Amino acid sequence: MSVSASAEYEALRAHHALVRDVRMVDLFAAEPERFARWHLRAGPLLLDFSKHRATEETLRLLMALARARGVEGRIRAMFAGERINASEDRAVLHVALRRSEDGPFPSGSFDVMNDVRRVRGRVAAFAEAVRAGTLRGATGAAFTDVVNIGIGGSDLGPKMVVRALAPYASPRLRSHFVSNVDPSDLSGVLAGLVPERTLFLVASKTFTTQETMANAEAARRWLRSHLPAGADLGAHFAAASTNEAAVVAFGIDPARMFGFWDWVGGRYSLWSAVGASIVLAVGAENFTRLLSGAEAIDRHLLDAPLTRNAPVIMAMLGVWYQNFFGAQTHAILPYDQTLEHFAAYFQQGDMESNGKSVTSAGTPVNVDTGAVVWGGVGTNAQHAFFQLLHQGTRLVPADFLAAARSHAPLGHQHEMLFANYLAQTQALMRGRSAAEVRAAHPDASEALVAARTFEGNRPSTSILYPLLTPEVVGALVALYEHKIFVQGVVWGINSFDQWGVELGKELASSIVPLLIGGGEGVGLDGSTRGLIAAFRAMRDSGPGAAVAGEDESGDERGGG
Ligand code: F6P
């Protein structure tokens, strides 16, 4: 049954009609201790849900919907290793990757833990040898730079975590991330690197992704053209993949391949061998701490009652705003500079997971599903897009994330940062009435009064943690992962496939030969044909014409 046909959904619709105009400031006035009842702790995180357009009854009805949609059963099914990714006929077991307990998981007959522990150990040994300088490049030089080549989940997760854990990173080993097939991405990184001291980690679940393979091949050509003739290029590569045959065909020794499995979704893979670039940057011990933070949230998801369950509450408040208030987007706003890639990471995490319009049964979902997820770091974002959050016509529910302590204190700047975090959620909630504006500016024209009035009543979740440690980063990621899963269950969609990205990939593969080799392209539409002709004309006649196309010499730029 579609979610909107359920009695619980209907009850929420009726409830929404009653409470949609309730103002949060009035909820606080009626219940000054609202914070005490609406905040909770999950692992190292404190979450404050009090600044939401929700009453106790709202929460009760949202949880009734979650229960009716089978959220508790689906959570158990995921942890039991059932093939809940039905369209790909796969289990979904990224939670296994952060398990610390001994013994089989998810069951005695389907135990993945031996494989998980074996690969964890191999990645740790490899990374620690590189970090210690005992595992070296072809000329005997120790590595100073690691370049992760991957895209999507094989890039965004490790890149986000490595940046978040910058205070824990080895100063002797710099991390770089190359993802785009745009040649300026790889060239820009290589330009600053010394080939004999550079290690490439090719991260790709499938090891067939066009962008990643093109960049990996270009990296190999760069090494070949800069290292002494006959040097062992393999000493400069490692791979994280599920596809051993393709890794070997590329020329990477299986001893330097770190495997993972089809039950790890790409956007849930930072916990697997795809996290090797994290281990290289911060060391195996800190990676274990990252896993333990996620594991704490896994336990919370399993053990906490729904009404005290952080990912479930986040998910259901999302449903409340997307489906009943008609919100279209959701903002993620860390007041934490080193979380600058967090929103981009969960843009993939959420939009690739829940950007679906049919249910797992193949029927249309007749409500809105995944929100458009976006964001940026505070306070920068305040001076960029917060205007729309405060006075735009749209309702944008937002998450505000911040630490109580800074890794790099400078005077009172951290207190200034946190004051802004508090001020923004307060301003979004309270707004400023026309009467207040008139009182402060008695001579203001009515137009100016209108321009300076804030409607307020804009909801936010505040997430607070002591310090951005590996445990906290792990907990934050697991929190959002589970939120996304719970929403998918409520909407009845499969959050673990991503068929929507395939069509564009197929079309691009058929167009590439036309751009490199020529030809008309059978069956192309007029627009695509016209643009191909214009591209060829510009490429072949402009000032850059001499360097257009593939550089057959294999002499990539940069290095030395
Ligand atoms: O195109 C989408 C996608 O399949 C993502 O789901 C994935 O994270 C990314 O491409 C990279 O895939 P791979 O790790 O197989 O190179």
Residues whose N, C-alpha, C, O or C-beta is under 5 A from the ligand:
A	BS01	F6P	I151 G152 G153 S154 A203 S204 K205 T206 F207 T209 T212 G266 R267 Q498 V501
